[in-house]
Amino acid sequence: MNGLLGFVLFAAGVTFVVSGQPEVALIAFPAFLVVALVLGCTLVMPVGGGDMPVVIAMLNSLAGLAACAAGFVIANNVLVVAGCLVGTSGLILTVIMCKAMNRTFTHVLFSGFGAVPATTAVTAGGVAAVTGELKPISPADTFAVLEAARQAVVIPGYGMAVSQAQHIVRELSELLEANVSYEQLVEMDAINPMMAQMDVAIVIGANDVVNPAAANDRASPIYGMPIINAHEARTVVCLKRGKGTGFSGLENTLLTPQCAHVVRRCEGDAPGGIGRV
């Protein structure tokens, strides 16, 4: 569909430039605008939430290039220079972010991974697939686990922002007498060496950043991407609303019985499947 829209967009642009007839131009230009708006939506909508920063950097770069082109049209050198700076910086940022995730830009936009569910056992190509079921846990049992824990870590993800669970997480931290301000948040490189010492790791709305497949499954679309080693904690409680496309649709080996640690899913009556613990 995007390929067809791109072809129509290109044809409308060429028609507007070379037609030389006002009647044709008045049809081609509105068609160009409408198709461009639709293509912008259909190109971005399939991208997973974890890839949104890359897409935003790309759109900023394109906005700079558009400003640069407008500067050439109206002969404004300031607009040309400013557009080039914005476009170049956005492109550099996009490339850096893709390299950090060990993925290419085209893979971010057009891979569509996560839409095909994994099979069982081992496939014909010798790639191990994910099997098994999640182990549910009640909020009461979760509280018992947290009450007995000496050290706990909360790993937030995009899903926590979508479900607006940050307020409940703040209440939980106050109950555990472990209030953590934004200035005391721990980076990935700092927490990973300490993860094996954690009694409980609470994963809230995150999938790709805690997926062990990124470290040990070469067939995974996110292989090589840095992750938080949540699987090294003694107990892992995962709060996940469901599966979607992109990162959210990837099978996570952290959530299966093959994982060597206790992995559970907490369900509740709160919006988004986030339980009040």
N, C-alpha and C positions, 0 to 999 in steps of 0.2 A: 504493500500500500504506500509506504513512504517513497519507494522507488518511482511509482506511478505519479505521486504528487510532485516529486522532484522534476520529473520529465515535463509535466504540465507547467510547472513554475518556470522552467527554462524556456519552454515554447512561448509562454505568454510574454516573458521578458524580451525574447528575440523579436516577436511580433510587434511589440510596442516600439522597439528601436528602429526596425527596418521597414515598417509598413509605409510610413509617410502619409497616411490617410488619417485625418482626425477622427472619423467615425470608428475606424478599427482601433485606434489608440485609446479611445474612450471606453472600449470594451475590454481591451487587453490589460489596461492598468488596474481597474477594479478587480479583474480576475486574478491578476498577479498578487494583489494585496490579500484577497480572501484565501487563496491557496497557500500563501506564505504563512498566514496565521494558523491554518489547519495543520500544515506541515510542522510548524513549531510545536504544536500541542502533541501530535502523534509521534514526534521524534523524542520528546522528553518523557511522556507519560509511562512508557515501559521500563524506564530506568529505575533501578532499585533505590530505596532511600539512602543506603550507604554510599551510593555513587553521586548523590545530589551535589556535594561540594565540587566534584569534578565538573559536572554539567554547569553549575553556576559560574565557575571560573571560565568555562568555554563561552558561555553567553556574554560574560563581561568582555571577553576578548573580541567577540563578534560585534558587540556594541561599539567598541573602540574602532574597529575596522569600518563600520558604517559611518561613524563620525569623520574618519579620515577621508572616506569617499565623498562625503558631503563637502568637506573642505576643498577638495579638488574641483567640485562642481561650482562652488561660489568663490573660488580663488582666495581662500582664507588660510594663510600659512599657519596661524596659531591653531586652528581646528585640525589641520593636517598633522602637525607635530603632536598635539594632545591625543588625537585618535591613534596615532602610531604607538605612542607610549602605553596607552591603555590596552591596545590590542596585543602588543608584544608582551607586556607584563602578564596579562591574562593567559596568553599561550604558554609562557614559561611556567607559570603556576600550575596550569593544567598538566603539563608534561611531568613536573616534579611530583605531583600528587599521584599520577598514574604509575610512575616508577616506584613510589613508596608502597603501592599496593601490588607491585610486581605484575602489572597488567598494562596492556596497550590501550590507547584512547579508543580505537575502533572496537575493542573488546568491551569497553564500558558502554558504548552506545548501541552496539548491534549484536552483542553475544546472546542476549535473551536467556541466559542460563538460569536454572532454578525452576523452569517451567515443566521439565520432564522429571517425574519421580524416579527414585532409584529402584533398582530391582533387588532381588534377594541374593544372598551368598556371593558368588563370584561370577562375573560375566564372562562371555566367550573370549574377550580380549585380555582376561587375566586381571581386571581391575576389581578390587573388592568393593562391593556395594553395601549400603546400610540396611540393616534389618533390625527388628525388635520394636518394642513399644515403650512409651513413656510410663514412668511410675508416679502416680498422683500422690500428693501429700496434702493434708488439711492444714488450715492456718494454725490450729491448735498444736498439731505435731511440729509445725515449723517453729512456733514459739518455743516449744520445749527444746528443740535443737539449738536455737539461738541462746536460750537461757543458760545452757550448759557450755556454750562456746566461750573461749577466752579471747580469741581474735577472730574478727569477721571483716569481710570486705564486700562492698557493694559495687557491682559492675554495671553501670547504666548504658543503655543503647538508644537507638533512634525510637524504638517502641515505647520507651518510658516517656519521651516527649510527646508522642502521639496520644498516649493514654492519659497524659497529665498526671502521672503517678508520683511526681517529685514531692508533692506535699505529704503523701503518705510515707514516703521514704524518710522525709524529715521527721515525721512523728515517730517512725521506727528508731531512728538514730537517737532521739531524745529518750525513748523508753530504754534503750540499751546503754544510756549514758555515754554515748560516743558521738556527740555532735561534731560534725566535720564541716567547717566553713569552706567556701570556694577557694580560699587562699591555701588550704591544706590538702587539696586534691592531689593524688599521687599519679604520676605518669606511668605509662606502660613499662618502660625500661626499669623504673624504680620498684614496681610492685612484683614483677615476675620473679626475681630472686627470692622474694619472701612468700610467694604463693604457697609453697609446700608447708609452711608453718601455719597457714590459716585453717582454723577449724571449720569455718563456713564461708562459702562464696555465694553471694546472692546475685544472680544474673537477671537483670530486668530489661526485657525488650531488646536484647542483643542476640545476634546469631553469628555473623561472620567473625566478629572480633574475639570470639571464644571458641571457634570451631577448630578442633585439633587437626582436621583434614588439611588445613593450610600449612601444617608443618610436616605431615607424613604421608599425604596422598597426592602423588604427582598428577593424577587424573582430575583433581579438583580444580574448578575454575579459579579458586582463590589460593592455589598452592604458591607458597613463597611470601604471602602477605603476612606482616607481623601481627601476632595475636596476643591476647592476655591469656596466660596459662591457667585458666580457671580449673582445668581438669586435674591440676596438681593439688588442689585443696582437698581436705579430708571429706567434706560434704559439700555438694553443690545443689543449690535450690534455684531452679530456672522458672521465671515467670514469663511466659510467651503466649501472646494472644492467638497466634495462628500462623499459617504459612501464606506467603504471597509470592510475588515474582522477584527476580533479582536475588540479592543477598538473603532476603527473608525466606525465599523458597528453597534455599540450599539445604540438603540433608546434613544435619549436624551430628557427628559421632559422639559429641558430648551428651546427647540426649538418649543414647541407646544403651542396652544392657552390656554391650561389648566393652563399654568404658569401665575401667578398673575401680572407679569410685562410685559412691552413692549419688545418683543423679535423679532428681525428682522435679515434678512440675506442681506448682501451687496454683490452685484455682479458687476463685471467690466470686462474690456477688457484685463487686465493684465494677464500674465501667471498664471495658477492655480486658476483662478476665484477670485483673489485678486484685488479689485478695488483701484485705486489711489484716496484717499479721500482728 
